[in-house]
Every structure is written in structure tokens, then in C-alpha cells.
Amino acid sequence: MTATTVFDELRDVLVQMEFDGAAVGIDLGTTKSCIAVARFEDGELLCECQTIDEPGQPEGQIAVPSVVAVKDGEAIVGHAAKRLARTPRFFQHRGSFSECKNEIGLRHTYARAPEGFRSATAIAGHLIGHLFEAAGLGSEPVANPMVITVPASFHGAQRTATLEAAALVFGEYPDVRLLDEPYAAVLDLLHRDPDMAGEHLAAGATWLVFDFGGGTCDVALFTLQASETAALAPRLLATSRYHRIGGGDIDRAIVHGHLIPTLLERYRLSRTAVSFADKRRRFEPVLLPVAEQLKRALCQRLRAQIEDGDATGAIEVVSAGDHCIEWDGRELFLSDARLDQATFEKLLRPFLDAHPDKTVSDEYVERDSVFRPIHQVLARAGLLPEAIDLVVLAGSSSRIPQVQQALQNYFAEAAVVELGDDLDVQGAIARGAALQALAIAATGKPLIAPASSAELGLRTRQGLVSLVKAGAALPVKADQPVRVYAPATVADRPMDLAIEVIADGSRVVGRSIWQLEAPVVQGEPLEVVWSLDENQCITLKLRRLQGEDDGDCDFEQRFDAPLTHTDQGQIARCRLLEAEELVRCGNFPDAQLGRMFEQMARDAARIGQRERALHYISCAVQRDGPTFNLLNLRAIYLEELGDLARAESVYRQAAEWPTAGFNLALFLHRNKRHQAALEAIDQVLARDPQPAHLVLKGDIVAALDQPAAARLLHQDAISRVVDPNKQSVWSLGWLARCATALGNDDLARKFRAASTAQLEAEEDSALQGALLPERGDGAHEMRAAA
């Protein structure tokens, strides 16, 4: 017998109310969108996606591509817009707009687009309006509220922008609520086919929802608990942070990792022969549909092979026909594009790394592992993979057989279930949203309430104070104020008081400096009142308890900031988007554009987008000329792209500058041209005898089979360091390696500790909006940059 769920309770309430009405839910997806309607008719709770017929497409389609184009001033949505986006006239963010959900809520506009299409919010409004009208709901009365789904880890500004998109279409009617996408998937399963959960449809069962769609990868962890009437209801335990990876990134990996290299090889063109801009504007729009077609065909063949019990034969699929790209005054043809299973699985490896370290993204493809958000939710809930009873696969990209196998291997003791076939999966999130809307319309209460995705606390000099646990229902506010005390006595000047918002016990997600006007007495009591809204934005209010105005709020700050976006890569990515916005809109002083382009290049390189970085270096050179600094950066990015001949040539152009000369010596040393490297580093040392430069010379001498001389050079290098705190992070990295090689572990620890202290200071600066000095990872960390 099937267990009783929240929907059995809802049916009873609807019967008692004699409820008669329809409620709407929208899955506003990154690559595809869908609309569903839930009704209560003749004692039955019905919920289905609305079909949206488009010219040239099969009947019965429920998903519309989340693509908008502008033609003759009119908005075109769906497959027709997707076709236009492949043509040269309809450049992305000018005449066509796709995957704009990734930019909603950011300070980023499409300055060259027509009026009414200049932001991701406006594009989302066109999508919502099209779904409502195309589904025939424009004249049909629907109940308040309408529910739109968002990724579970969308931060406050992104959620607000989504609501603003709906307001562009409906104004004040209907009321609009948001629902996290993994929640919607659970509701769809519980309503449509609860038996799918099998024995795990029981109180105490732990479910992990893996929602891998076209543009995001969300993971949420639930436990089933029995209500007062014994009906099972899901309770959130934890959600992942924002991970902007999806099936669209796999498509781009096929384009840039397979199709474009195949095309360049056919025409004997080097990787850097085609500019970053041309690859994005001319090559990618033509080849993305090809990549998606190849991926779908290959996955369909793989699923059929698995169902037949035959997993031995190698599979290759072909996209028949000629695909023409107009570039540099010529036409390039990719004929009968092919994709085999081995190539596909090679491209998938970064996405399916069960123990991910650093991401390998570039300017074209976000290559992060789907296991990173899985690790996050398990850590937040304090659970191991063995504790998961059921893994629910949602989102179109969860249908990829290799993804399913990777999850089955990782959760070896859990049952892994899909939400159905391709059509079922496409509509699951919209159906869940419609069911939530119907419940709110009828009862005033959601089936699943919003919850905090992290444990939050406040840290002052007095220590850490816990505010809210992960999974706590939202909104929530302080039962009583948090008491803090002035740390010192100051009579003649204001005193700074720092308060940090801490997530999950250690991660700083917000920092504020409040000034207390003099006089301040040590131990003076202060009260902090906090609240966390349903969009996970935290507001802090501080008031002093002494003086005449002890009832007033002295300070108030709202952290709309992304609780989920505090890693340095994300800071660089957002800063780059905002810089591009300033340049596009002409809101930056012309005299400073060269420096701006340089910083944009550094930020692009920081997030692995080296061809994009080269593009901005070229822009900076046009403004400021070929300075040694810009030439050095250009050479670094060329080397990282594997264009070694050009890299060496550019390094030599700037080699009289010690920074570039050092990098030239390092380049030659890594390419086993040790004698030439020795000559280059000697020239550097003649101008600038830094300890790090001596370390590199010691490495080169060791490679020339002179170990005694190398050891003397290494000892000389570390003996010159009196105070490690006065060395740069870059220099300390070289010195720590040197000390380790000499067997001086204590000194190596000192160098690393000094480096860590500097990095933590940078993190604090970043939280207050300060720019960070250049810093890279891996090999880039060993090169010198101004």
C-alpha cells in the first residue's frame, strides 16, 4: 500500500473547500522553459504541462528554447529565435539572447541591444509572456499566486530580478512566488508517481535531488517526515551553492574541444589563428546546434545499448550535411560532423570527476564537476554518501548515461531513479511549481517552505554567535538581540567595529565595518538584531544601549550579496562583467581605458579564459602601446595556450624588464633549454638580485648537473630573507619550495604561513570591495606578474 503523502492531505482540504480553480507554474530554464497548470476537478488533483506548438516543430512539444531574438522591433521566442541566432546578423546580446538566466540579477546589461531587450530581466519577461500567451492562458482566469522556479542557490538579487521579470508582464496581477527547482522535482515525484521511490517512501528516508539542467547544477538534500496526520512531507536538510554548469556547457565542450579543432585542422589553422571574438560570434552559433544534435543522438544510442544489455560496441554518430561558417572573408565547411563515444567520454571527464580539485574552465566552457555541489550538501548535512537512501535525477542533462553511471558508482548503496522519460523530465519542474501554486492558492501555505541553504552566524571580537541552522524555515528573525561589547575606550575619534557573517562555521560571506562615534567606553553594550528573508538576504541592525537615543537603530546593513558567490573566481567573474558593462556604455574615463583593459585581461585569466585575456591585452596595447608589462602578460597567456613560439618571441621583446626576463628564463628551463635559461636568469640577476631569482638559477644549475652549486645558490637565496612578511606571495611560493628542497621544513612552514596571512588579508579586502593583486594557480603561480 502506498504511503500517505502531503498530496493526500491537500486533496482532503480541496474537497472540504469545494475548491474550483487552476494554478500556474513556470520553469524558467537556462536553455528551455515550460509552463504547467494544476487543477482540482471531480475530486482529482490534475497537473500537466501545456503544449506549445511552434512552426516547423512536432506537435505536442511542451518545452520552448529559452532564446529571444529581435526582428523588425518585434520579439521572437523559441525555435524561430534559435534559428535566427545562428545567422551573422543576430549576434548574441545584440539581436539574439540565449542563456540569459546566467546573468539575471547581475549588474550587467546588453547596451547594444534595442530598447526593451537590454537586460537579462527584460529577456526573462519576454519568455514568461510568450509562455503564458502561447499556452492559451492569456484569457483564462488563474488563481493567485503563480509560481516560478529558480535554482536553489540563486541569491537575493537574482531572485528579485526574476520577480521583476514577471512584473514586466503581469504588473500587480497575478501574485508571483518563487520555488527552488529541486523542491519542485520532489513535489512532481510525490504527486505523479510516489511508488517510484519504492521502500524509500517512508519517514526518516533521506533523498538527494540532483537537478542537472541546461545551465545549472543544483543539489538538495531532504528527509521525509510524518506530519500530525502521518502524511509524509519532505523537509530540507541542505542545498548546494550556485554552480553554473549544465548541458549547454557540455555542448560547448564538444564545440571547442572537438568540432572547432577538427575544423581548424582541416584548414591547417593554428588554435590562435581565429580570435576569441570570432569563435564566440561566428563559429559557436553555427556549431552549437550540431553539438547538441550529436550529444542527443549519442546518448540515445547509448541508452538503447544499455537497455539491450550490450555495452561492448563502440558508438559513433554523424550530423549529416555541410555546416558553413563565414570567417575572415572566406567560407569554412564542416562536413558530416562526427562524435564517437571515446571522444565524448574524454570531454565529459572534468564534469564527472568524483573528487574535483581545481576547475579547468576557460572563456568558452565552464568545466566544473557535478560532484562539487554534491560534496557541499553532504558536508553541510554532516552525512556520508552511504547515508543517502534515494537519488532523484531531475533536469535534462541527468539523462546522460555517463552521468547516471557516475552517480550510481558514487552512491553505491542508494537507489537512483529518474523522473521518467525525456518528456516527463522536461515538464517535472513546471508541474512541481504548479502544484505549489495550487496549494498556496487553496490553503495559504506552501507544500515546501523556503529554507536556509547554510548555517549562518555572526563573528565579532567576542567570538562566533550562531544565528540559524541549515534547513531552517524562512523567513526567520532574531528571538532576541545579539549582545556585543565595545572592545576599547576611545575619547576623541570614532572607533571601528567589524562584524562578519559566517556560513557553515568558517566561510566569510559578508563583512561590515561600523563606526561608533566618540566617546566609546570599553565594555559598552551594543545590540545586534538580525533577520533572514525568504531570498536568504540577511539584514543586521546595530544600536547602542547607552545615551539618550538608546531606542534608535544606529546602523543597518542588508547583505543582498551572494551568500554563495564568495570564491575569488566568482569575484573576478562578476568584476569582469561589470567592467565590460562600463566599457560598453562608455562610462569609463578614456585616459584610463588601457589600465581597465589590463585588469579585465587579468580577471579573464584568473578564471581560465586566456584567449579572452589575450583579446583584452590587445585592447590595452592599442590604448597604451606595447609596454613591458602588457607584453609580459601576453607572453604568459600565449604560453598557457601552448603557442610556445609566439610566447618566446614576446618574452624576448620585454626581456630587459626583470619580470619578463625571469619568465623567459623559466620558460626556457621548462622546455629543457637550460643553458639558454642560465644566460637569461644571469641577465635578470644583474639588474635585480631578488631571492626568488636566485632560487630559479639554482633550479637551472641543478638541471645542468651541478648539484653542489645549486645548493649554494638555494642557501644564498633563503639567507637573504630577513622578514618573510615583507616578501610577496609569489616570492614566498618560490622560497617555500626552496626551503623544502634544502630539508629545512621549519623555514618552509614560516614562508607558507606568511603567504597564508597575506592571502587572508586579500580575502578581507575583497569582501570590502577592494581589488586583489594578481594571483594565479598552478604553473601561473610560479611566473612573475606586475
FENZIUR-V724389 format. One line per field, one symbol per residue. ss: DSSP state (H for helix, E for strand, L for the rest). phi: phi as a letter, one per 20 degrees, with the letter a starting at -180 (. if undefined). Layout:
BEGIN
ss=???
phi=???
END
This chain:
BEGIN
ss=LLLLEHHHHHHHHHHHHLLLLEEEEEEELLLEEEEEEEEEELLEEEEEELLLLLLLLLLLLLLEELEEEEELLEEEELHHHHHHLLLLLLLELLLEEELHHHHLLLLLELLLLLLLLLEHHHHHHHHHHHHHHHLLLLLLLLLLLEEEEELLLLLHHHHHHHHHHHHHHHLLLLLEEEEEHHHHHHHHHHHHLHHHHHHHLLLLLEEEEEEELLLLEEEEEEEEEELLLLLEEEEEEEELLLLLLLHHHHHHHHHHHHHHHHHHHHLLLLLLLLLHHHHHHHHHHHHHHHHHHHHHHHHHHHHHHHHLLLLLLLLEEEEEEEEEEEELLEEEEEEEEEEEHHHHHHHHHHHHLLLLLLLLLLLLLLLLLLHHHHHHHHHHHLLLHHHLLEEEEELHHHHLHHHHHHHHHHLLLLEEEELLLHHHHHHHHHHHHHHHHHHHHHHLLLLLLLELLLLEEEEELLEEEEEELLLLELLEELLLLEEEELLLLELLLLEEEEEEEEELLLEEEEEEEEEELLLELLLLEEEEEEEELLLLLEEEEEEELLLLLLLLLLEEEEELLLLLLLLHHHHHHHHHHHHHHHHHLLLLLHHHHHHHHHHHHHHHHHLLLHHHHHHHHHHHHHHHLLLHHHHHHHHHHHHHLLLHHHHHHHHHHLLLLHHHHHHHHHHHHHLLLHHHHHHHHHHHHHHLLLHHHHHHHHHHHHHLLLHHHHHHHHHHHHHLLLLHHHLLHHHHHHHHHHHHHLLLHHHHHHHHHHHHHHHHHHHHHHHLLLLLLLLLLLHHHHLLLL
phi=.fffcgffffffffffelfcrccdcceeefdbcbcccdccclmdedbbfefcecgndffnfdddgecccdclndedcnfffffffeegfdfgmcdbbclfgfdfneebcdfeefgncebfffffffffffgfffemefdefcfeeeddecggdgegffffffffffffedmecefcddcfgfffffffffeebffgflfeebgnfdddeddddfcccdccdcceceefemfecfcfdaceffcecafffffffffeecffgfffffdldffefdfgffffedefgfeffffffffffffffffffffemcdeffdcccdfodddceblmcdddddlgcbdffffffffgffdffcfdefcfcfdcedcefefffffffffemdegfeeebddecnfffefgfffffffffdfededceepegfffgeffffgfffffffffedncffcefbfebfdbdccffpddfdbegnffdfbbffbfeeccffbecdcbfdececdeddlnbefdabcdddeffecdgngfccddcbcefemedddcdbeedofdfeeeecbbdeffffdddfffffffffffffgfffgemdcggfdfgfffffffffffgdnefffffffffffffednffgfffffgfgffffenefffffffgffdffegffffffffgfffemdfffffffffffffebffgffffffgfffffemcfffffffffffffeeecgfeefgffffffffffffenefffffffffffffffffffffffenffeffbcclfffeeecf
END
